């Protein structure tokens, strides 16, 4: 049997086991898993599916049946789509008349996490690749080996390769989120790209006011943000569905997407895009007020929450406060210090996942996340590749950050230099003398080790590990 025939047989057997194409409402895949949303989840027998040659395991999570195939999943996916008679990278039309599942708090939470995970997971290969270029840049740069100066072409090229993904992260996310919600992914790209139009970004730099249909639109730099696009595409999917229902078919191709964008532009630019900054203002000011009375506990709390604030873009107020404190007093004992320990806790999450996971692909990715973090100072791959995927490691990371921040707060650790976010970040403690340096490094070790150990022990469910 040829490889192609092998993949075709796996696909055919899986399709039969899940109740045939009439029972499939959505089919996608990630790096190792065939992901199926089924109309009747009671039909598949997971034990029978596991017996299919070529199937490594089966997981049912977030209302989605995930069949673990391994690295050959794209080929099985293609064969599955062909057997089911549907186009690749698209979903079967939902039966709008079928009875909808009752929404419970648990189901709502599961749907949100499923949406976030399904939007983030496809970006992991590009994300880790960009992070590795950042790592190479740091290694060859003047702060380490000194092979290339900051003005050398190879150094700048590595920077370009990193920015090509992370600067334009909203655009990539617009594509994957739209696919996840069964929208035209090009429209998702279009909506996300609006946030990064050069002239619009120039308004943010100049502080020029801007309105949409007369509605004030706060202008910020939305590069590397996640929350604006996640909210925009989610709401846009409902508006797009509405116009495709009400606009006559003969006019739908032109006017449905146009009217969708007419409605979405003020929502996106006036509400969803600045929402991170608005919420960040409230959260940031609240945490700063807490910092004035909370003492060392405040450092621990911010260290626990920091990476979550970064992911939603709500950390800007705190950064401004930290920079101001450093410029005024020469040291920051609160924000930048707490953020540093949160970063080390994220690295610990990657290390714990690497030590715990058994699947070679997931294990190698986790190691890549750790290396790109510890050398390149990049946390996004581990946050989206492990945190969003498995959920529990986020708790371990928060506890690790809290413990490291708590020690730093008690011992009065201060950050004197704002610069590197990789292992060289510990040099920021040097300005405070030997005791500050020692206590700073102990806090780093606490954050890293606690996060790694908790991720190893409690970061994965039995079902996650069984699936590996």
C-alpha positions as CSV (number, residue, x, y, z in Angstrom):
1,X,0.0,0.0,0.0
2,X,1.4,3.4,-1.0
3,X,1.6,6.3,1.4
4,X,-1.2,8.1,-0.4
5,X,-3.4,5.0,-0.1
6,X,-2.6,4.7,3.6
7,X,-3.7,8.3,4.2
8,X,-6.9,7.7,2.2
9,X,-7.7,4.6,4.2
10,X,-7.2,6.5,7.6
11,X,-9.4,9.3,6.4
12,X,-12.1,6.9,5.1
13,X,-12.1,4.9,8.4
14,X,-12.3,8.0,10.5
15,X,-15.1,9.5,8.4
16,X,-17.1,6.3,8.8
17,X,-16.4,6.1,12.6
18,X,-17.7,9.6,13.2
19,X,-20.9,9.0,11.4
20,X,-20.1,10.1,7.9
21,X,-20.0,13.5,6.2
22,X,-23.6,14.3,7.3
23,X,-22.5,14.3,10.9
24,X,-19.5,16.7,10.4
25,X,-20.2,20.4,10.8
26,X,-16.6,21.6,10.8
27,X,-13.2,20.0,10.0
28,X,-9.8,21.7,10.5
29,X,-6.4,20.5,11.6
30,X,-3.5,21.8,13.6
31,X,0.1,20.5,13.6
32,X,-0.7,17.0,14.8
33,X,-4.5,16.7,15.2
34,X,-7.5,16.4,12.9
35,X,-10.2,18.5,14.6
36,X,-13.9,17.7,14.0
37,X,-17.0,19.5,15.2
38,X,-19.8,17.0,15.1
39,X,-23.6,17.5,15.0
40,X,-24.2,14.4,17.1
41,X,-21.3,13.9,19.5
42,X,-22.8,10.6,20.8
43,X,-22.1,8.7,17.5
44,X,-18.3,8.3,17.6
45,X,-16.8,5.5,19.7
46,X,-13.5,6.8,20.8
47,X,-12.1,3.4,21.6
48,X,-13.0,2.2,18.1
49,X,-11.4,5.3,16.5
50,X,-8.2,4.6,18.5
51,X,-8.0,1.1,16.9
52,X,-7.7,2.6,13.4
53,X,-4.2,2.1,12.1
54,X,-2.5,5.5,11.9
55,X,-4.5,7.1,14.7
56,X,-2.3,7.8,17.8
57,X,-5.1,8.9,20.1
58,X,-8.4,10.7,20.6
59,X,-9.4,13.7,22.7
60,X,-12.8,15.3,23.1
61,X,-12.4,18.8,24.4
62,X,-14.1,22.1,24.0
63,X,-17.0,20.5,22.0
64,X,-14.5,19.3,19.5
65,X,-13.3,15.7,18.6
66,X,-9.6,15.8,18.1
67,X,-8.0,12.8,16.4
68,X,-4.3,12.7,16.9
69,X,-2.5,11.7,13.7
70,X,1.0,13.2,14.1
71,X,3.1,15.0,11.5
72,X,1.2,13.5,8.6
73,X,-2.1,15.1,9.6
74,X,-2.1,17.6,6.7
75,X,-2.2,14.7,4.2
76,X,-4.9,12.8,6.2
77,X,-6.8,16.1,6.3
78,X,-6.7,16.4,2.5
79,X,-7.8,12.9,2.1
80,X,-10.6,13.4,4.6
81,X,-11.9,16.5,2.8
82,X,-11.8,14.6,-0.5
83,X,-13.7,11.6,1.0
84,X,-16.3,13.9,2.6
85,X,-16.7,15.9,-0.7
86,X,-15.7,19.3,0.8
87,X,-13.0,21.8,-0.1
88,X,-9.9,22.0,2.0
89,X,-9.6,24.8,4.5
90,X,-13.3,25.3,4.6
91,X,-16.2,24.0,6.6
92,X,-19.4,22.2,5.8
93,X,-22.4,24.5,5.9
94,X,-24.2,24.3,9.3
95,X,-27.7,23.1,9.4
96,X,-29.4,26.2,10.6
97,X,-32.5,24.3,11.6
98,X,-30.7,21.9,13.9
99,X,-31.3,22.3,17.6
100,X,-28.6,24.4,19.2
101,X,-26.8,23.2,22.3
102,X,-27.9,24.8,25.5
103,X,-25.5,27.5,26.6
104,X,-24.2,27.0,30.1
105,X,-21.4,29.0,31.8
106,X,-19.2,25.9,31.2
107,X,-20.1,25.7,27.5
108,X,-19.6,29.5,27.0
109,X,-16.2,29.3,28.6
110,X,-15.3,26.2,26.6
111,X,-16.4,28.0,23.4
112,X,-14.3,31.0,24.2
113,X,-11.2,28.9,24.9
114,X,-11.9,26.9,21.7
115,X,-12.1,30.0,19.6
116,X,-8.9,31.4,21.1
117,X,-7.0,28.2,20.8
118,X,-8.2,27.5,17.3
119,X,-7.2,31.0,16.2
120,X,-3.7,30.9,17.8
121,X,-2.6,27.3,17.1
122,X,-2.2,27.7,13.3
123,X,0.2,30.5,13.8
124,X,2.6,28.5,16.0
125,X,5.0,27.4,13.2
126,X,5.5,31.1,12.0
127,X,5.6,32.3,15.6
128,X,8.4,29.9,16.7
129,X,10.3,30.6,13.4
130,X,10.2,34.4,14.0
131,X,11.3,33.8,17.6
132,X,14.3,31.7,16.5
133,X,15.4,34.5,14.2
134,X,15.3,36.8,17.3
135,X,17.3,34.3,19.2
136,X,20.0,34.2,16.4
137,X,20.0,38.0,16.4
138,X,20.8,38.1,20.1
139,X,23.4,35.4,19.9
140,X,25.4,37.0,17.1
141,X,24.8,40.6,18.4
142,X,27.1,42.8,20.4
143,X,25.6,41.7,23.8
144,X,26.8,38.1,23.3
145,X,29.2,36.7,20.7
146,X,29.8,40.1,19.0
147,X,29.9,38.5,15.5
148,X,27.6,41.2,14.0
149,X,27.1,44.8,14.9
150,X,23.7,46.4,15.1
151,X,24.2,48.1,11.7
152,X,25.2,44.8,9.9
153,X,22.9,43.4,7.3
154,X,22.6,40.0,9.0
155,X,21.7,41.6,12.3
156,X,19.0,43.8,10.7
157,X,17.7,40.8,8.6
158,X,17.1,38.8,11.8
159,X,15.2,41.8,13.2
160,X,13.2,42.1,10.0
161,X,12.3,38.4,10.1
162,X,11.1,38.7,13.7
163,X,9.1,41.9,13.0
164,X,7.6,40.4,9.9
165,X,5.5,38.1,12.1
166,X,5.1,39.8,15.5
167,X,4.6,43.4,14.2
168,X,1.9,42.1,11.9
169,X,0.5,39.7,14.4
170,X,-3.0,41.2,14.1
171,X,-3.1,40.5,10.4
172,X,-2.2,36.8,10.8
173,X,-4.7,36.5,13.6
174,X,-7.4,38.1,11.4
175,X,-6.9,35.3,8.9
176,X,-6.9,32.4,11.4
177,X,-9.7,33.7,13.5
178,X,-11.9,34.2,10.4
179,X,-11.2,30.6,9.3
180,X,-12.0,29.4,12.8
181,X,-15.4,31.1,12.6
182,X,-16.1,29.8,9.0
183,X,-15.8,33.3,7.5
184,X,-13.9,34.3,4.3
185,X,-10.4,34.6,5.7
186,X,-9.5,37.3,3.3
187,X,-12.1,39.5,4.9
188,X,-10.5,38.7,8.2
189,X,-7.2,39.9,6.8
190,X,-8.8,43.0,5.6
191,X,-10.4,43.9,8.9
192,X,-7.2,43.3,10.8
193,X,-5.0,45.2,8.3
194,X,-7.0,48.3,8.9
195,X,-5.3,48.6,12.3
196,X,-1.9,48.8,10.7
197,X,-2.4,51.1,7.7
198,X,0.7,53.4,7.7
199,X,-1.3,56.6,7.6
200,X,-3.4,55.5,10.5
201,X,-0.4,54.5,12.5
202,X,1.1,57.9,11.7
203,X,-1.9,59.5,13.4
204,X,-1.0,57.6,16.6
205,X,2.6,58.9,16.4
206,X,1.5,62.4,15.9
207,X,-1.4,62.3,18.4
208,X,-3.8,63.6,15.8
209,X,-7.5,63.2,16.5
210,X,-9.6,61.0,14.2
211,X,-13.3,60.2,13.9
212,X,-15.4,57.5,12.1
213,X,-18.8,58.8,11.0
214,X,-18.3,61.6,13.5
215,X,-17.6,59.2,16.4
216,X,-14.2,59.8,18.1
217,X,-11.8,57.0,17.5
218,X,-8.8,56.9,19.9
219,X,-5.7,56.2,17.9
220,X,-3.0,53.9,19.2
221,X,-0.3,51.6,17.9
222,X,-2.0,48.3,17.5
223,X,0.9,46.2,16.2
224,X,1.5,43.0,18.2
225,X,-2.0,43.3,19.8
226,X,-4.4,40.4,20.1
227,X,-7.6,41.6,21.8
228,X,-8.8,44.0,19.1
229,X,-8.8,41.5,16.3
230,X,-10.2,38.6,18.4
231,X,-13.2,40.8,19.3
232,X,-13.5,42.3,15.8
233,X,-13.6,39.0,14.0
234,X,-16.0,37.4,16.5
235,X,-18.6,40.2,16.1
236,X,-17.9,40.4,12.4
237,X,-18.9,36.8,11.9
238,X,-22.4,37.5,13.1
239,X,-22.7,40.7,11.0
240,X,-21.4,38.9,7.9
241,X,-23.9,36.1,8.4
242,X,-26.7,38.6,8.8
243,X,-26.0,40.4,5.5
244,X,-25.5,37.2,3.6
245,X,-29.0,36.2,4.7
246,X,-30.8,39.5,3.8
247,X,-28.9,40.6,0.7
248,X,-30.2,38.9,-2.5
249,X,-27.9,36.3,-3.9
250,X,-27.3,38.2,-7.1
251,X,-25.9,41.2,-5.1
252,X,-24.4,39.2,-2.2
253,X,-20.9,38.9,-3.5
254,X,-20.4,42.7,-3.7
255,X,-22.8,44.2,-1.1
256,X,-22.6,41.6,1.8
257,X,-18.9,42.2,2.5
258,X,-19.2,45.9,1.8
259,X,-22.1,46.4,4.2
260,X,-20.3,44.2,6.8
261,X,-17.3,46.5,6.7
262,X,-19.5,49.6,6.8
263,X,-20.9,48.4,10.1
264,X,-17.6,47.0,11.4
265,X,-15.3,50.0,10.9
266,X,-16.8,52.1,13.7
267,X,-17.1,49.1,16.0
268,X,-13.5,48.1,15.3
269,X,-11.8,51.6,15.4
270,X,-14.0,53.3,18.1
271,X,-14.6,50.3,20.4
272,X,-12.7,47.1,20.0
273,X,-9.3,48.5,19.0
274,X,-9.0,51.0,21.8
275,X,-10.6,48.6,24.3
276,X,-7.2,47.2,25.4
277,X,-6.0,50.7,26.1
278,X,-9.3,51.7,27.9
279,X,-9.3,48.6,30.0
280,X,-5.5,48.9,30.5
281,X,-6.1,52.4,31.9
282,X,-8.5,51.2,34.5
283,X,-6.6,48.0,35.3
284,X,-3.2,49.8,35.2
285,X,-4.3,52.7,37.4
286,X,-6.0,50.2,39.8
287,X,-2.8,48.2,40.1
288,X,-0.8,51.4,40.6
289,X,-3.1,52.5,43.4
290,X,-2.8,49.0,44.9
291,X,1.0,49.3,44.6
292,X,0.9,52.4,46.8
293,X,-0.7,50.5,49.6
294,X,0.1,46.9,48.8
295,X,3.9,47.0,49.2
296,X,5.6,43.7,48.4
297,X,2.2,41.9,47.9
298,X,1.6,44.3,45.0
299,X,4.8,43.3,43.3
300,X,3.7,39.6,43.6
301,X,0.2,40.3,42.2
302,X,1.5,42.2,39.2
303,X,4.1,39.5,38.5
304,X,1.3,37.0,38.5
305,X,-0.9,39.0,36.1
306,X,1.7,40.6,33.9
307,X,1.7,38.2,31.0
308,X,-2.1,38.2,30.8
309,X,-2.0,42.0,30.6
310,X,0.6,41.9,27.9
311,X,-1.5,39.5,25.8
312,X,-4.5,41.8,25.9
313,X,-2.5,45.0,25.5
314,X,-3.5,46.3,28.9
315,X,0.0,46.7,30.3
316,X,0.9,50.1,28.7
317,X,0.0,52.3,31.6
318,X,2.1,50.2,33.9
319,X,5.1,50.4,31.6
320,X,4.9,54.2,31.4
321,X,4.8,54.2,35.2
322,X,7.8,51.9,35.4
323,X,9.8,54.0,32.9
324,X,8.9,57.2,34.7
325,X,10.0,55.8,38.0
326,X,13.3,54.7,36.6
327,X,14.0,58.0,34.9
328,X,13.1,59.9,38.1
329,X,14.7,57.8,40.8
330,X,17.2,55.7,38.8
331,X,15.4,52.5,39.9
332,X,12.0,50.8,39.7
333,X,11.0,48.4,42.5
334,X,7.5,47.7,41.2
335,X,6.4,47.4,37.6
336,X,9.5,46.5,35.7
337,X,10.7,44.2,38.4
338,X,7.4,42.4,38.5
339,X,7.3,42.2,34.7
340,X,10.7,40.6,34.7
341,X,9.7,37.8,37.0
342,X,6.6,37.1,35.0
343,X,8.8,36.6,32.0
344,X,11.0,34.1,33.8
345,X,7.8,32.3,34.9
346,X,6.8,32.0,31.2
347,X,10.2,30.5,30.5
348,X,9.6,28.0,33.3
349,X,6.2,27.0,31.8
350,X,8.0,26.1,28.6
351,X,10.7,24.1,30.5
352,X,8.1,22.2,32.5
353,X,6.2,21.3,29.3
354,X,9.3,20.1,27.6
355,X,10.1,17.8,30.6
356,X,6.5,16.5,30.9
357,X,5.2,16.0,27.3
358,X,6.1,12.8,25.5
359,X,4.9,13.5,22.0
360,X,8.1,14.3,20.1
361,X,6.6,17.1,18.1
362,X,5.1,18.9,21.1
363,X,8.3,18.2,23.1
364,X,10.5,19.7,20.5
365,X,8.2,22.8,20.2
366,X,8.3,23.3,23.9
367,X,12.1,23.2,23.9
368,X,12.1,25.7,21.0
369,X,9.8,28.0,23.1
370,X,12.3,27.7,26.0
371,X,15.3,28.4,23.9
372,X,13.8,31.3,22.1
373,X,12.7,32.7,25.4
374,X,15.9,32.3,27.5
375,X,18.1,33.5,24.6
376,X,15.9,35.7,22.5
377,X,13.6,37.0,25.2
378,X,10.4,36.1,23.4
379,X,7.5,34.9,25.4
380,X,4.6,34.9,22.8
381,X,5.3,31.3,21.5
382,X,5.1,29.7,24.9
383,X,2.0,31.8,25.9
384,X,0.1,30.9,22.7
385,X,1.7,27.5,22.0
386,X,1.4,26.0,25.5
387,X,-0.8,28.3,27.6
388,X,-3.7,28.7,25.3
389,X,-3.4,25.1,24.1
390,X,-3.4,23.3,27.5
391,X,-4.8,26.1,29.7
392,X,-3.6,24.7,33.1
393,X,0.1,25.8,32.6
394,X,-1.2,29.4,32.7
395,X,-2.0,28.8,36.4
396,X,1.5,27.4,37.0
397,X,3.0,30.5,35.3
398,X,0.9,32.9,37.4
399,X,1.9,31.1,40.6
400,X,5.6,31.1,39.6
401,X,5.5,34.8,38.8
402,X,3.7,35.5,42.1
403,X,6.3,33.6,44.2
404,X,9.3,35.2,42.4
405,X,7.6,38.7,42.7
406,X,6.8,38.0,46.4
407,X,10.5,37.3,47.2
408,X,11.6,40.3,45.2
409,X,9.1,42.5,47.0
410,X,10.1,41.3,50.4
411,X,13.8,41.8,49.8
412,X,13.3,45.1,48.0
413,X,14.8,44.1,44.6
414,X,15.1,47.0,42.2
415,X,15.6,47.2,38.4
416,X,18.2,49.8,37.4
417,X,18.4,49.1,33.6
418,X,15.6,48.5,31.3
419,X,16.8,46.5,28.3
420,X,17.2,42.8,27.6
421,X,14.2,40.5,28.2
422,X,16.3,37.3,27.9
423,X,18.8,35.8,30.4
424,X,20.8,39.1,30.3
425,X,17.9,40.8,32.0
426,X,19.6,39.9,35.4
427,X,22.2,42.6,34.6
428,X,19.4,45.1,35.4
429,X,19.9,44.3,39.1
430,X,23.7,45.1,39.1
431,X,23.1,48.8,39.8
432,X,21.7,48.0,43.2
433,X,24.9,46.3,44.5
434,X,25.7,42.8,45.5
435,X,22.7,42.1,47.7
436,X,20.3,43.4,45.0
437,X,22.0,41.2,42.4
438,X,21.9,38.1,44.5
439,X,18.3,38.6,45.6
440,X,17.3,39.5,42.1
441,X,18.7,36.2,40.8
442,X,17.1,34.2,43.6
443,X,13.8,35.7,42.6
444,X,14.4,34.7,39.0
445,X,15.2,31.1,40.0
446,X,12.1,31.0,42.2
447,X,9.9,32.1,39.3
448,X,11.5,29.7,36.8
449,X,11.6,26.7,39.0
450,X,8.1,27.1,40.6
451,X,6.5,27.6,37.2
452,X,8.4,24.6,35.7
453,X,7.6,22.2,38.6
454,X,3.9,23.1,38.7
455,X,3.6,22.9,35.0
456,X,5.2,19.4,35.1
457,X,3.1,18.2,38.0
458,X,-0.3,19.8,37.3
459,X,-0.2,21.5,33.9
460,X,-1.7,18.7,31.9
461,X,-4.8,16.6,32.3
462,X,-4.7,12.8,32.2
463,X,-6.5,13.1,28.9
464,X,-3.8,15.4,27.5
465,X,-1.0,13.0,28.5
466,X,-3.0,10.0,27.4
467,X,-3.4,11.6,24.0
468,X,0.3,12.0,23.6
